[in-house]
Amino acid sequence: QVQLVESGGGSAQAGGSLRLSCVASGHTYSRLCISWFRQAPGKERQGVARIDTRDGIGLYSPSVHGRFTISRVNANAKNTVYLQMNSLKPEDAAMYYCAATSGACALVGWSVSEYSVWGQGTQITVSS
C-alpha cells in the first residue's frame, strides 16, 4: 500500500516561491503517477502537476505552466516528488494534496477519482 507524506507548506508573498515535497513509500510498484492537486475554499479540487516516477516527465495545468516545476527522485525504495512553485499569485493559495496511482501518467488524467491514494494535505497561503 502506497503511503504519501507531504511537507513544505507555508506562506509567501506574491511573486515569491515555495517548494512542496511528497514522499511515496511502502510500495513495490515499479511505476507511479504522482500528482499535486489543490483545493481552495468553496472550490473543487483541481490537478496542477503530475509526474511519472519512471521517466520523470511532468505535465502541468495551464494555470501553473511556466511557474511551477515538478520533479522526482527515486531512492531507497521511496519516490520523492517536489513541486517548486515560483512567481506565486494570490490565486495559488489553497490546500495542496499529493496523490498517487499505479501506472503511467500518460494513461491518467486530472480526475480525482483516478487516484487511489492521497496525502494529508499542506496549506499554501499567498499574500498580495
C-alpha positions in Angstrom: 0.0 0.0 0.0 1.4 3.4 -1.0 1.8 5.9 1.7 2.2 9.6 0.9 3.6 12.2 3.2 3.7 15.9 2.2 5.7 18.7 3.6 6.8 22.2 2.7 3.6 24.2 3.0 3.6 27.7 4.3 3.2 31.4 3.4 4.8 33.5 0.7 4.2 36.9 -0.8 3.0 37.3 -4.3 5.9 36.8 -6.6 7.7 34.6 -4.1 8.5 30.9 -4.1 7.8 27.8 -2.1 8.7 24.1 -2.5 6.5 21.2 -1.6 7.7 17.6 -1.1 5.8 14.4 -1.3 7.3 11.1 -0.3 5.8 7.9 -1.5 6.8 4.8 0.4 5.6 1.3 1.5 5.0 0.0 -2.0 6.6 -2.2 -4.6 5.2 -0.6 -7.7 7.8 -0.1 -10.4 5.9 2.9 -11.7 3.6 5.5 -10.2 1.9 8.6 -11.4 2.2 11.2 -8.6 0.2 14.4 -8.9 -0.3 17.5 -7.0 -3.9 18.8 -6.6 -5.1 21.9 -4.8 -8.4 22.9 -3.4 -9.3 26.4 -2.3 -12.3 27.1 0.0 -15.5 26.6 -1.8 -13.9 25.3 -5.0 -13.4 21.9 -6.5 -10.1 20.0 -6.1 -8.0 20.6 -9.3 -4.9 19.0 -10.6 -1.9 21.3 -11.1 1.0 19.0 -12.0 1.8 15.3 -12.3 4.9 13.3 -12.9 5.7 9.7 -13.9 8.2 8.2 -11.5 9.7 6.1 -14.2 10.5 8.6 -16.9 10.3 11.8 -14.9 8.2 13.5 -17.4 6.0 16.2 -15.9 2.7 17.6 -17.0 1.1 20.9 -15.9 -2.2 22.5 -15.9 -2.3 25.8 -17.9 -2.8 27.8 -14.7 0.7 26.9 -13.4 2.6 26.1 -16.6 5.8 28.1 -16.7 5.7 28.9 -13.0 5.7 25.5 -11.3 8.2 22.7 -11.8 7.6 19.1 -10.7 10.5 16.7 -10.3 11.2 13.4 -8.7 14.0 11.5 -7.0 13.8 7.7 -6.7 16.0 6.3 -4.0 16.0 3.8 -1.2 12.6 2.3 -2.2 11.0 5.7 -2.0 9.8 8.2 -4.5 10.2 11.8 -3.5 8.3 14.3 -5.7 9.0 18.0 -5.5 6.8 20.9 -6.6 8.8 24.1 -7.0 6.3 27.0 -7.1 7.7 30.3 -8.4 6.0 33.6 -9.2 3.3 32.7 -6.8 0.0 34.5 -7.1 -2.8 35.0 -4.6 -5.0 32.6 -6.6 -2.4 29.9 -5.9 -3.4 29.9 -2.2 -5.1 26.6 -1.4 -4.7 23.3 0.4 -2.3 21.2 -1.7 -2.6 17.4 -1.9 -0.3 14.8 -3.2 -2.0 11.8 -4.9 -0.7 8.6 -6.5 -1.9 5.9 -8.7 0.0 3.0 -10.2 1.0 3.0 -13.9 2.0 5.6 -16.4 0.9 9.2 -16.2 0.2 9.1 -19.9 -2.8 6.9 -19.1 -4.1 9.1 -16.3 -5.9 12.4 -16.4 -6.7 15.1 -13.8 -9.8 13.4 -12.4 -9.7 13.0 -8.6 -11.3 9.6 -9.0 -8.3 8.3 -10.9 -6.1 8.5 -7.8 -6.3 5.8 -5.2 -4.0 7.2 -2.5 -3.9 10.7 -1.1 -1.7 12.6 1.3 -3.0 14.6 4.2 -2.6 18.0 2.5 -0.4 21.0 3.2 -1.7 24.6 3.3 -0.3 27.3 1.0 -1.0 31.0 1.7 0.0 33.8 -0.7 -0.3 37.4 0.3 -0.6 40.2 -2.2 
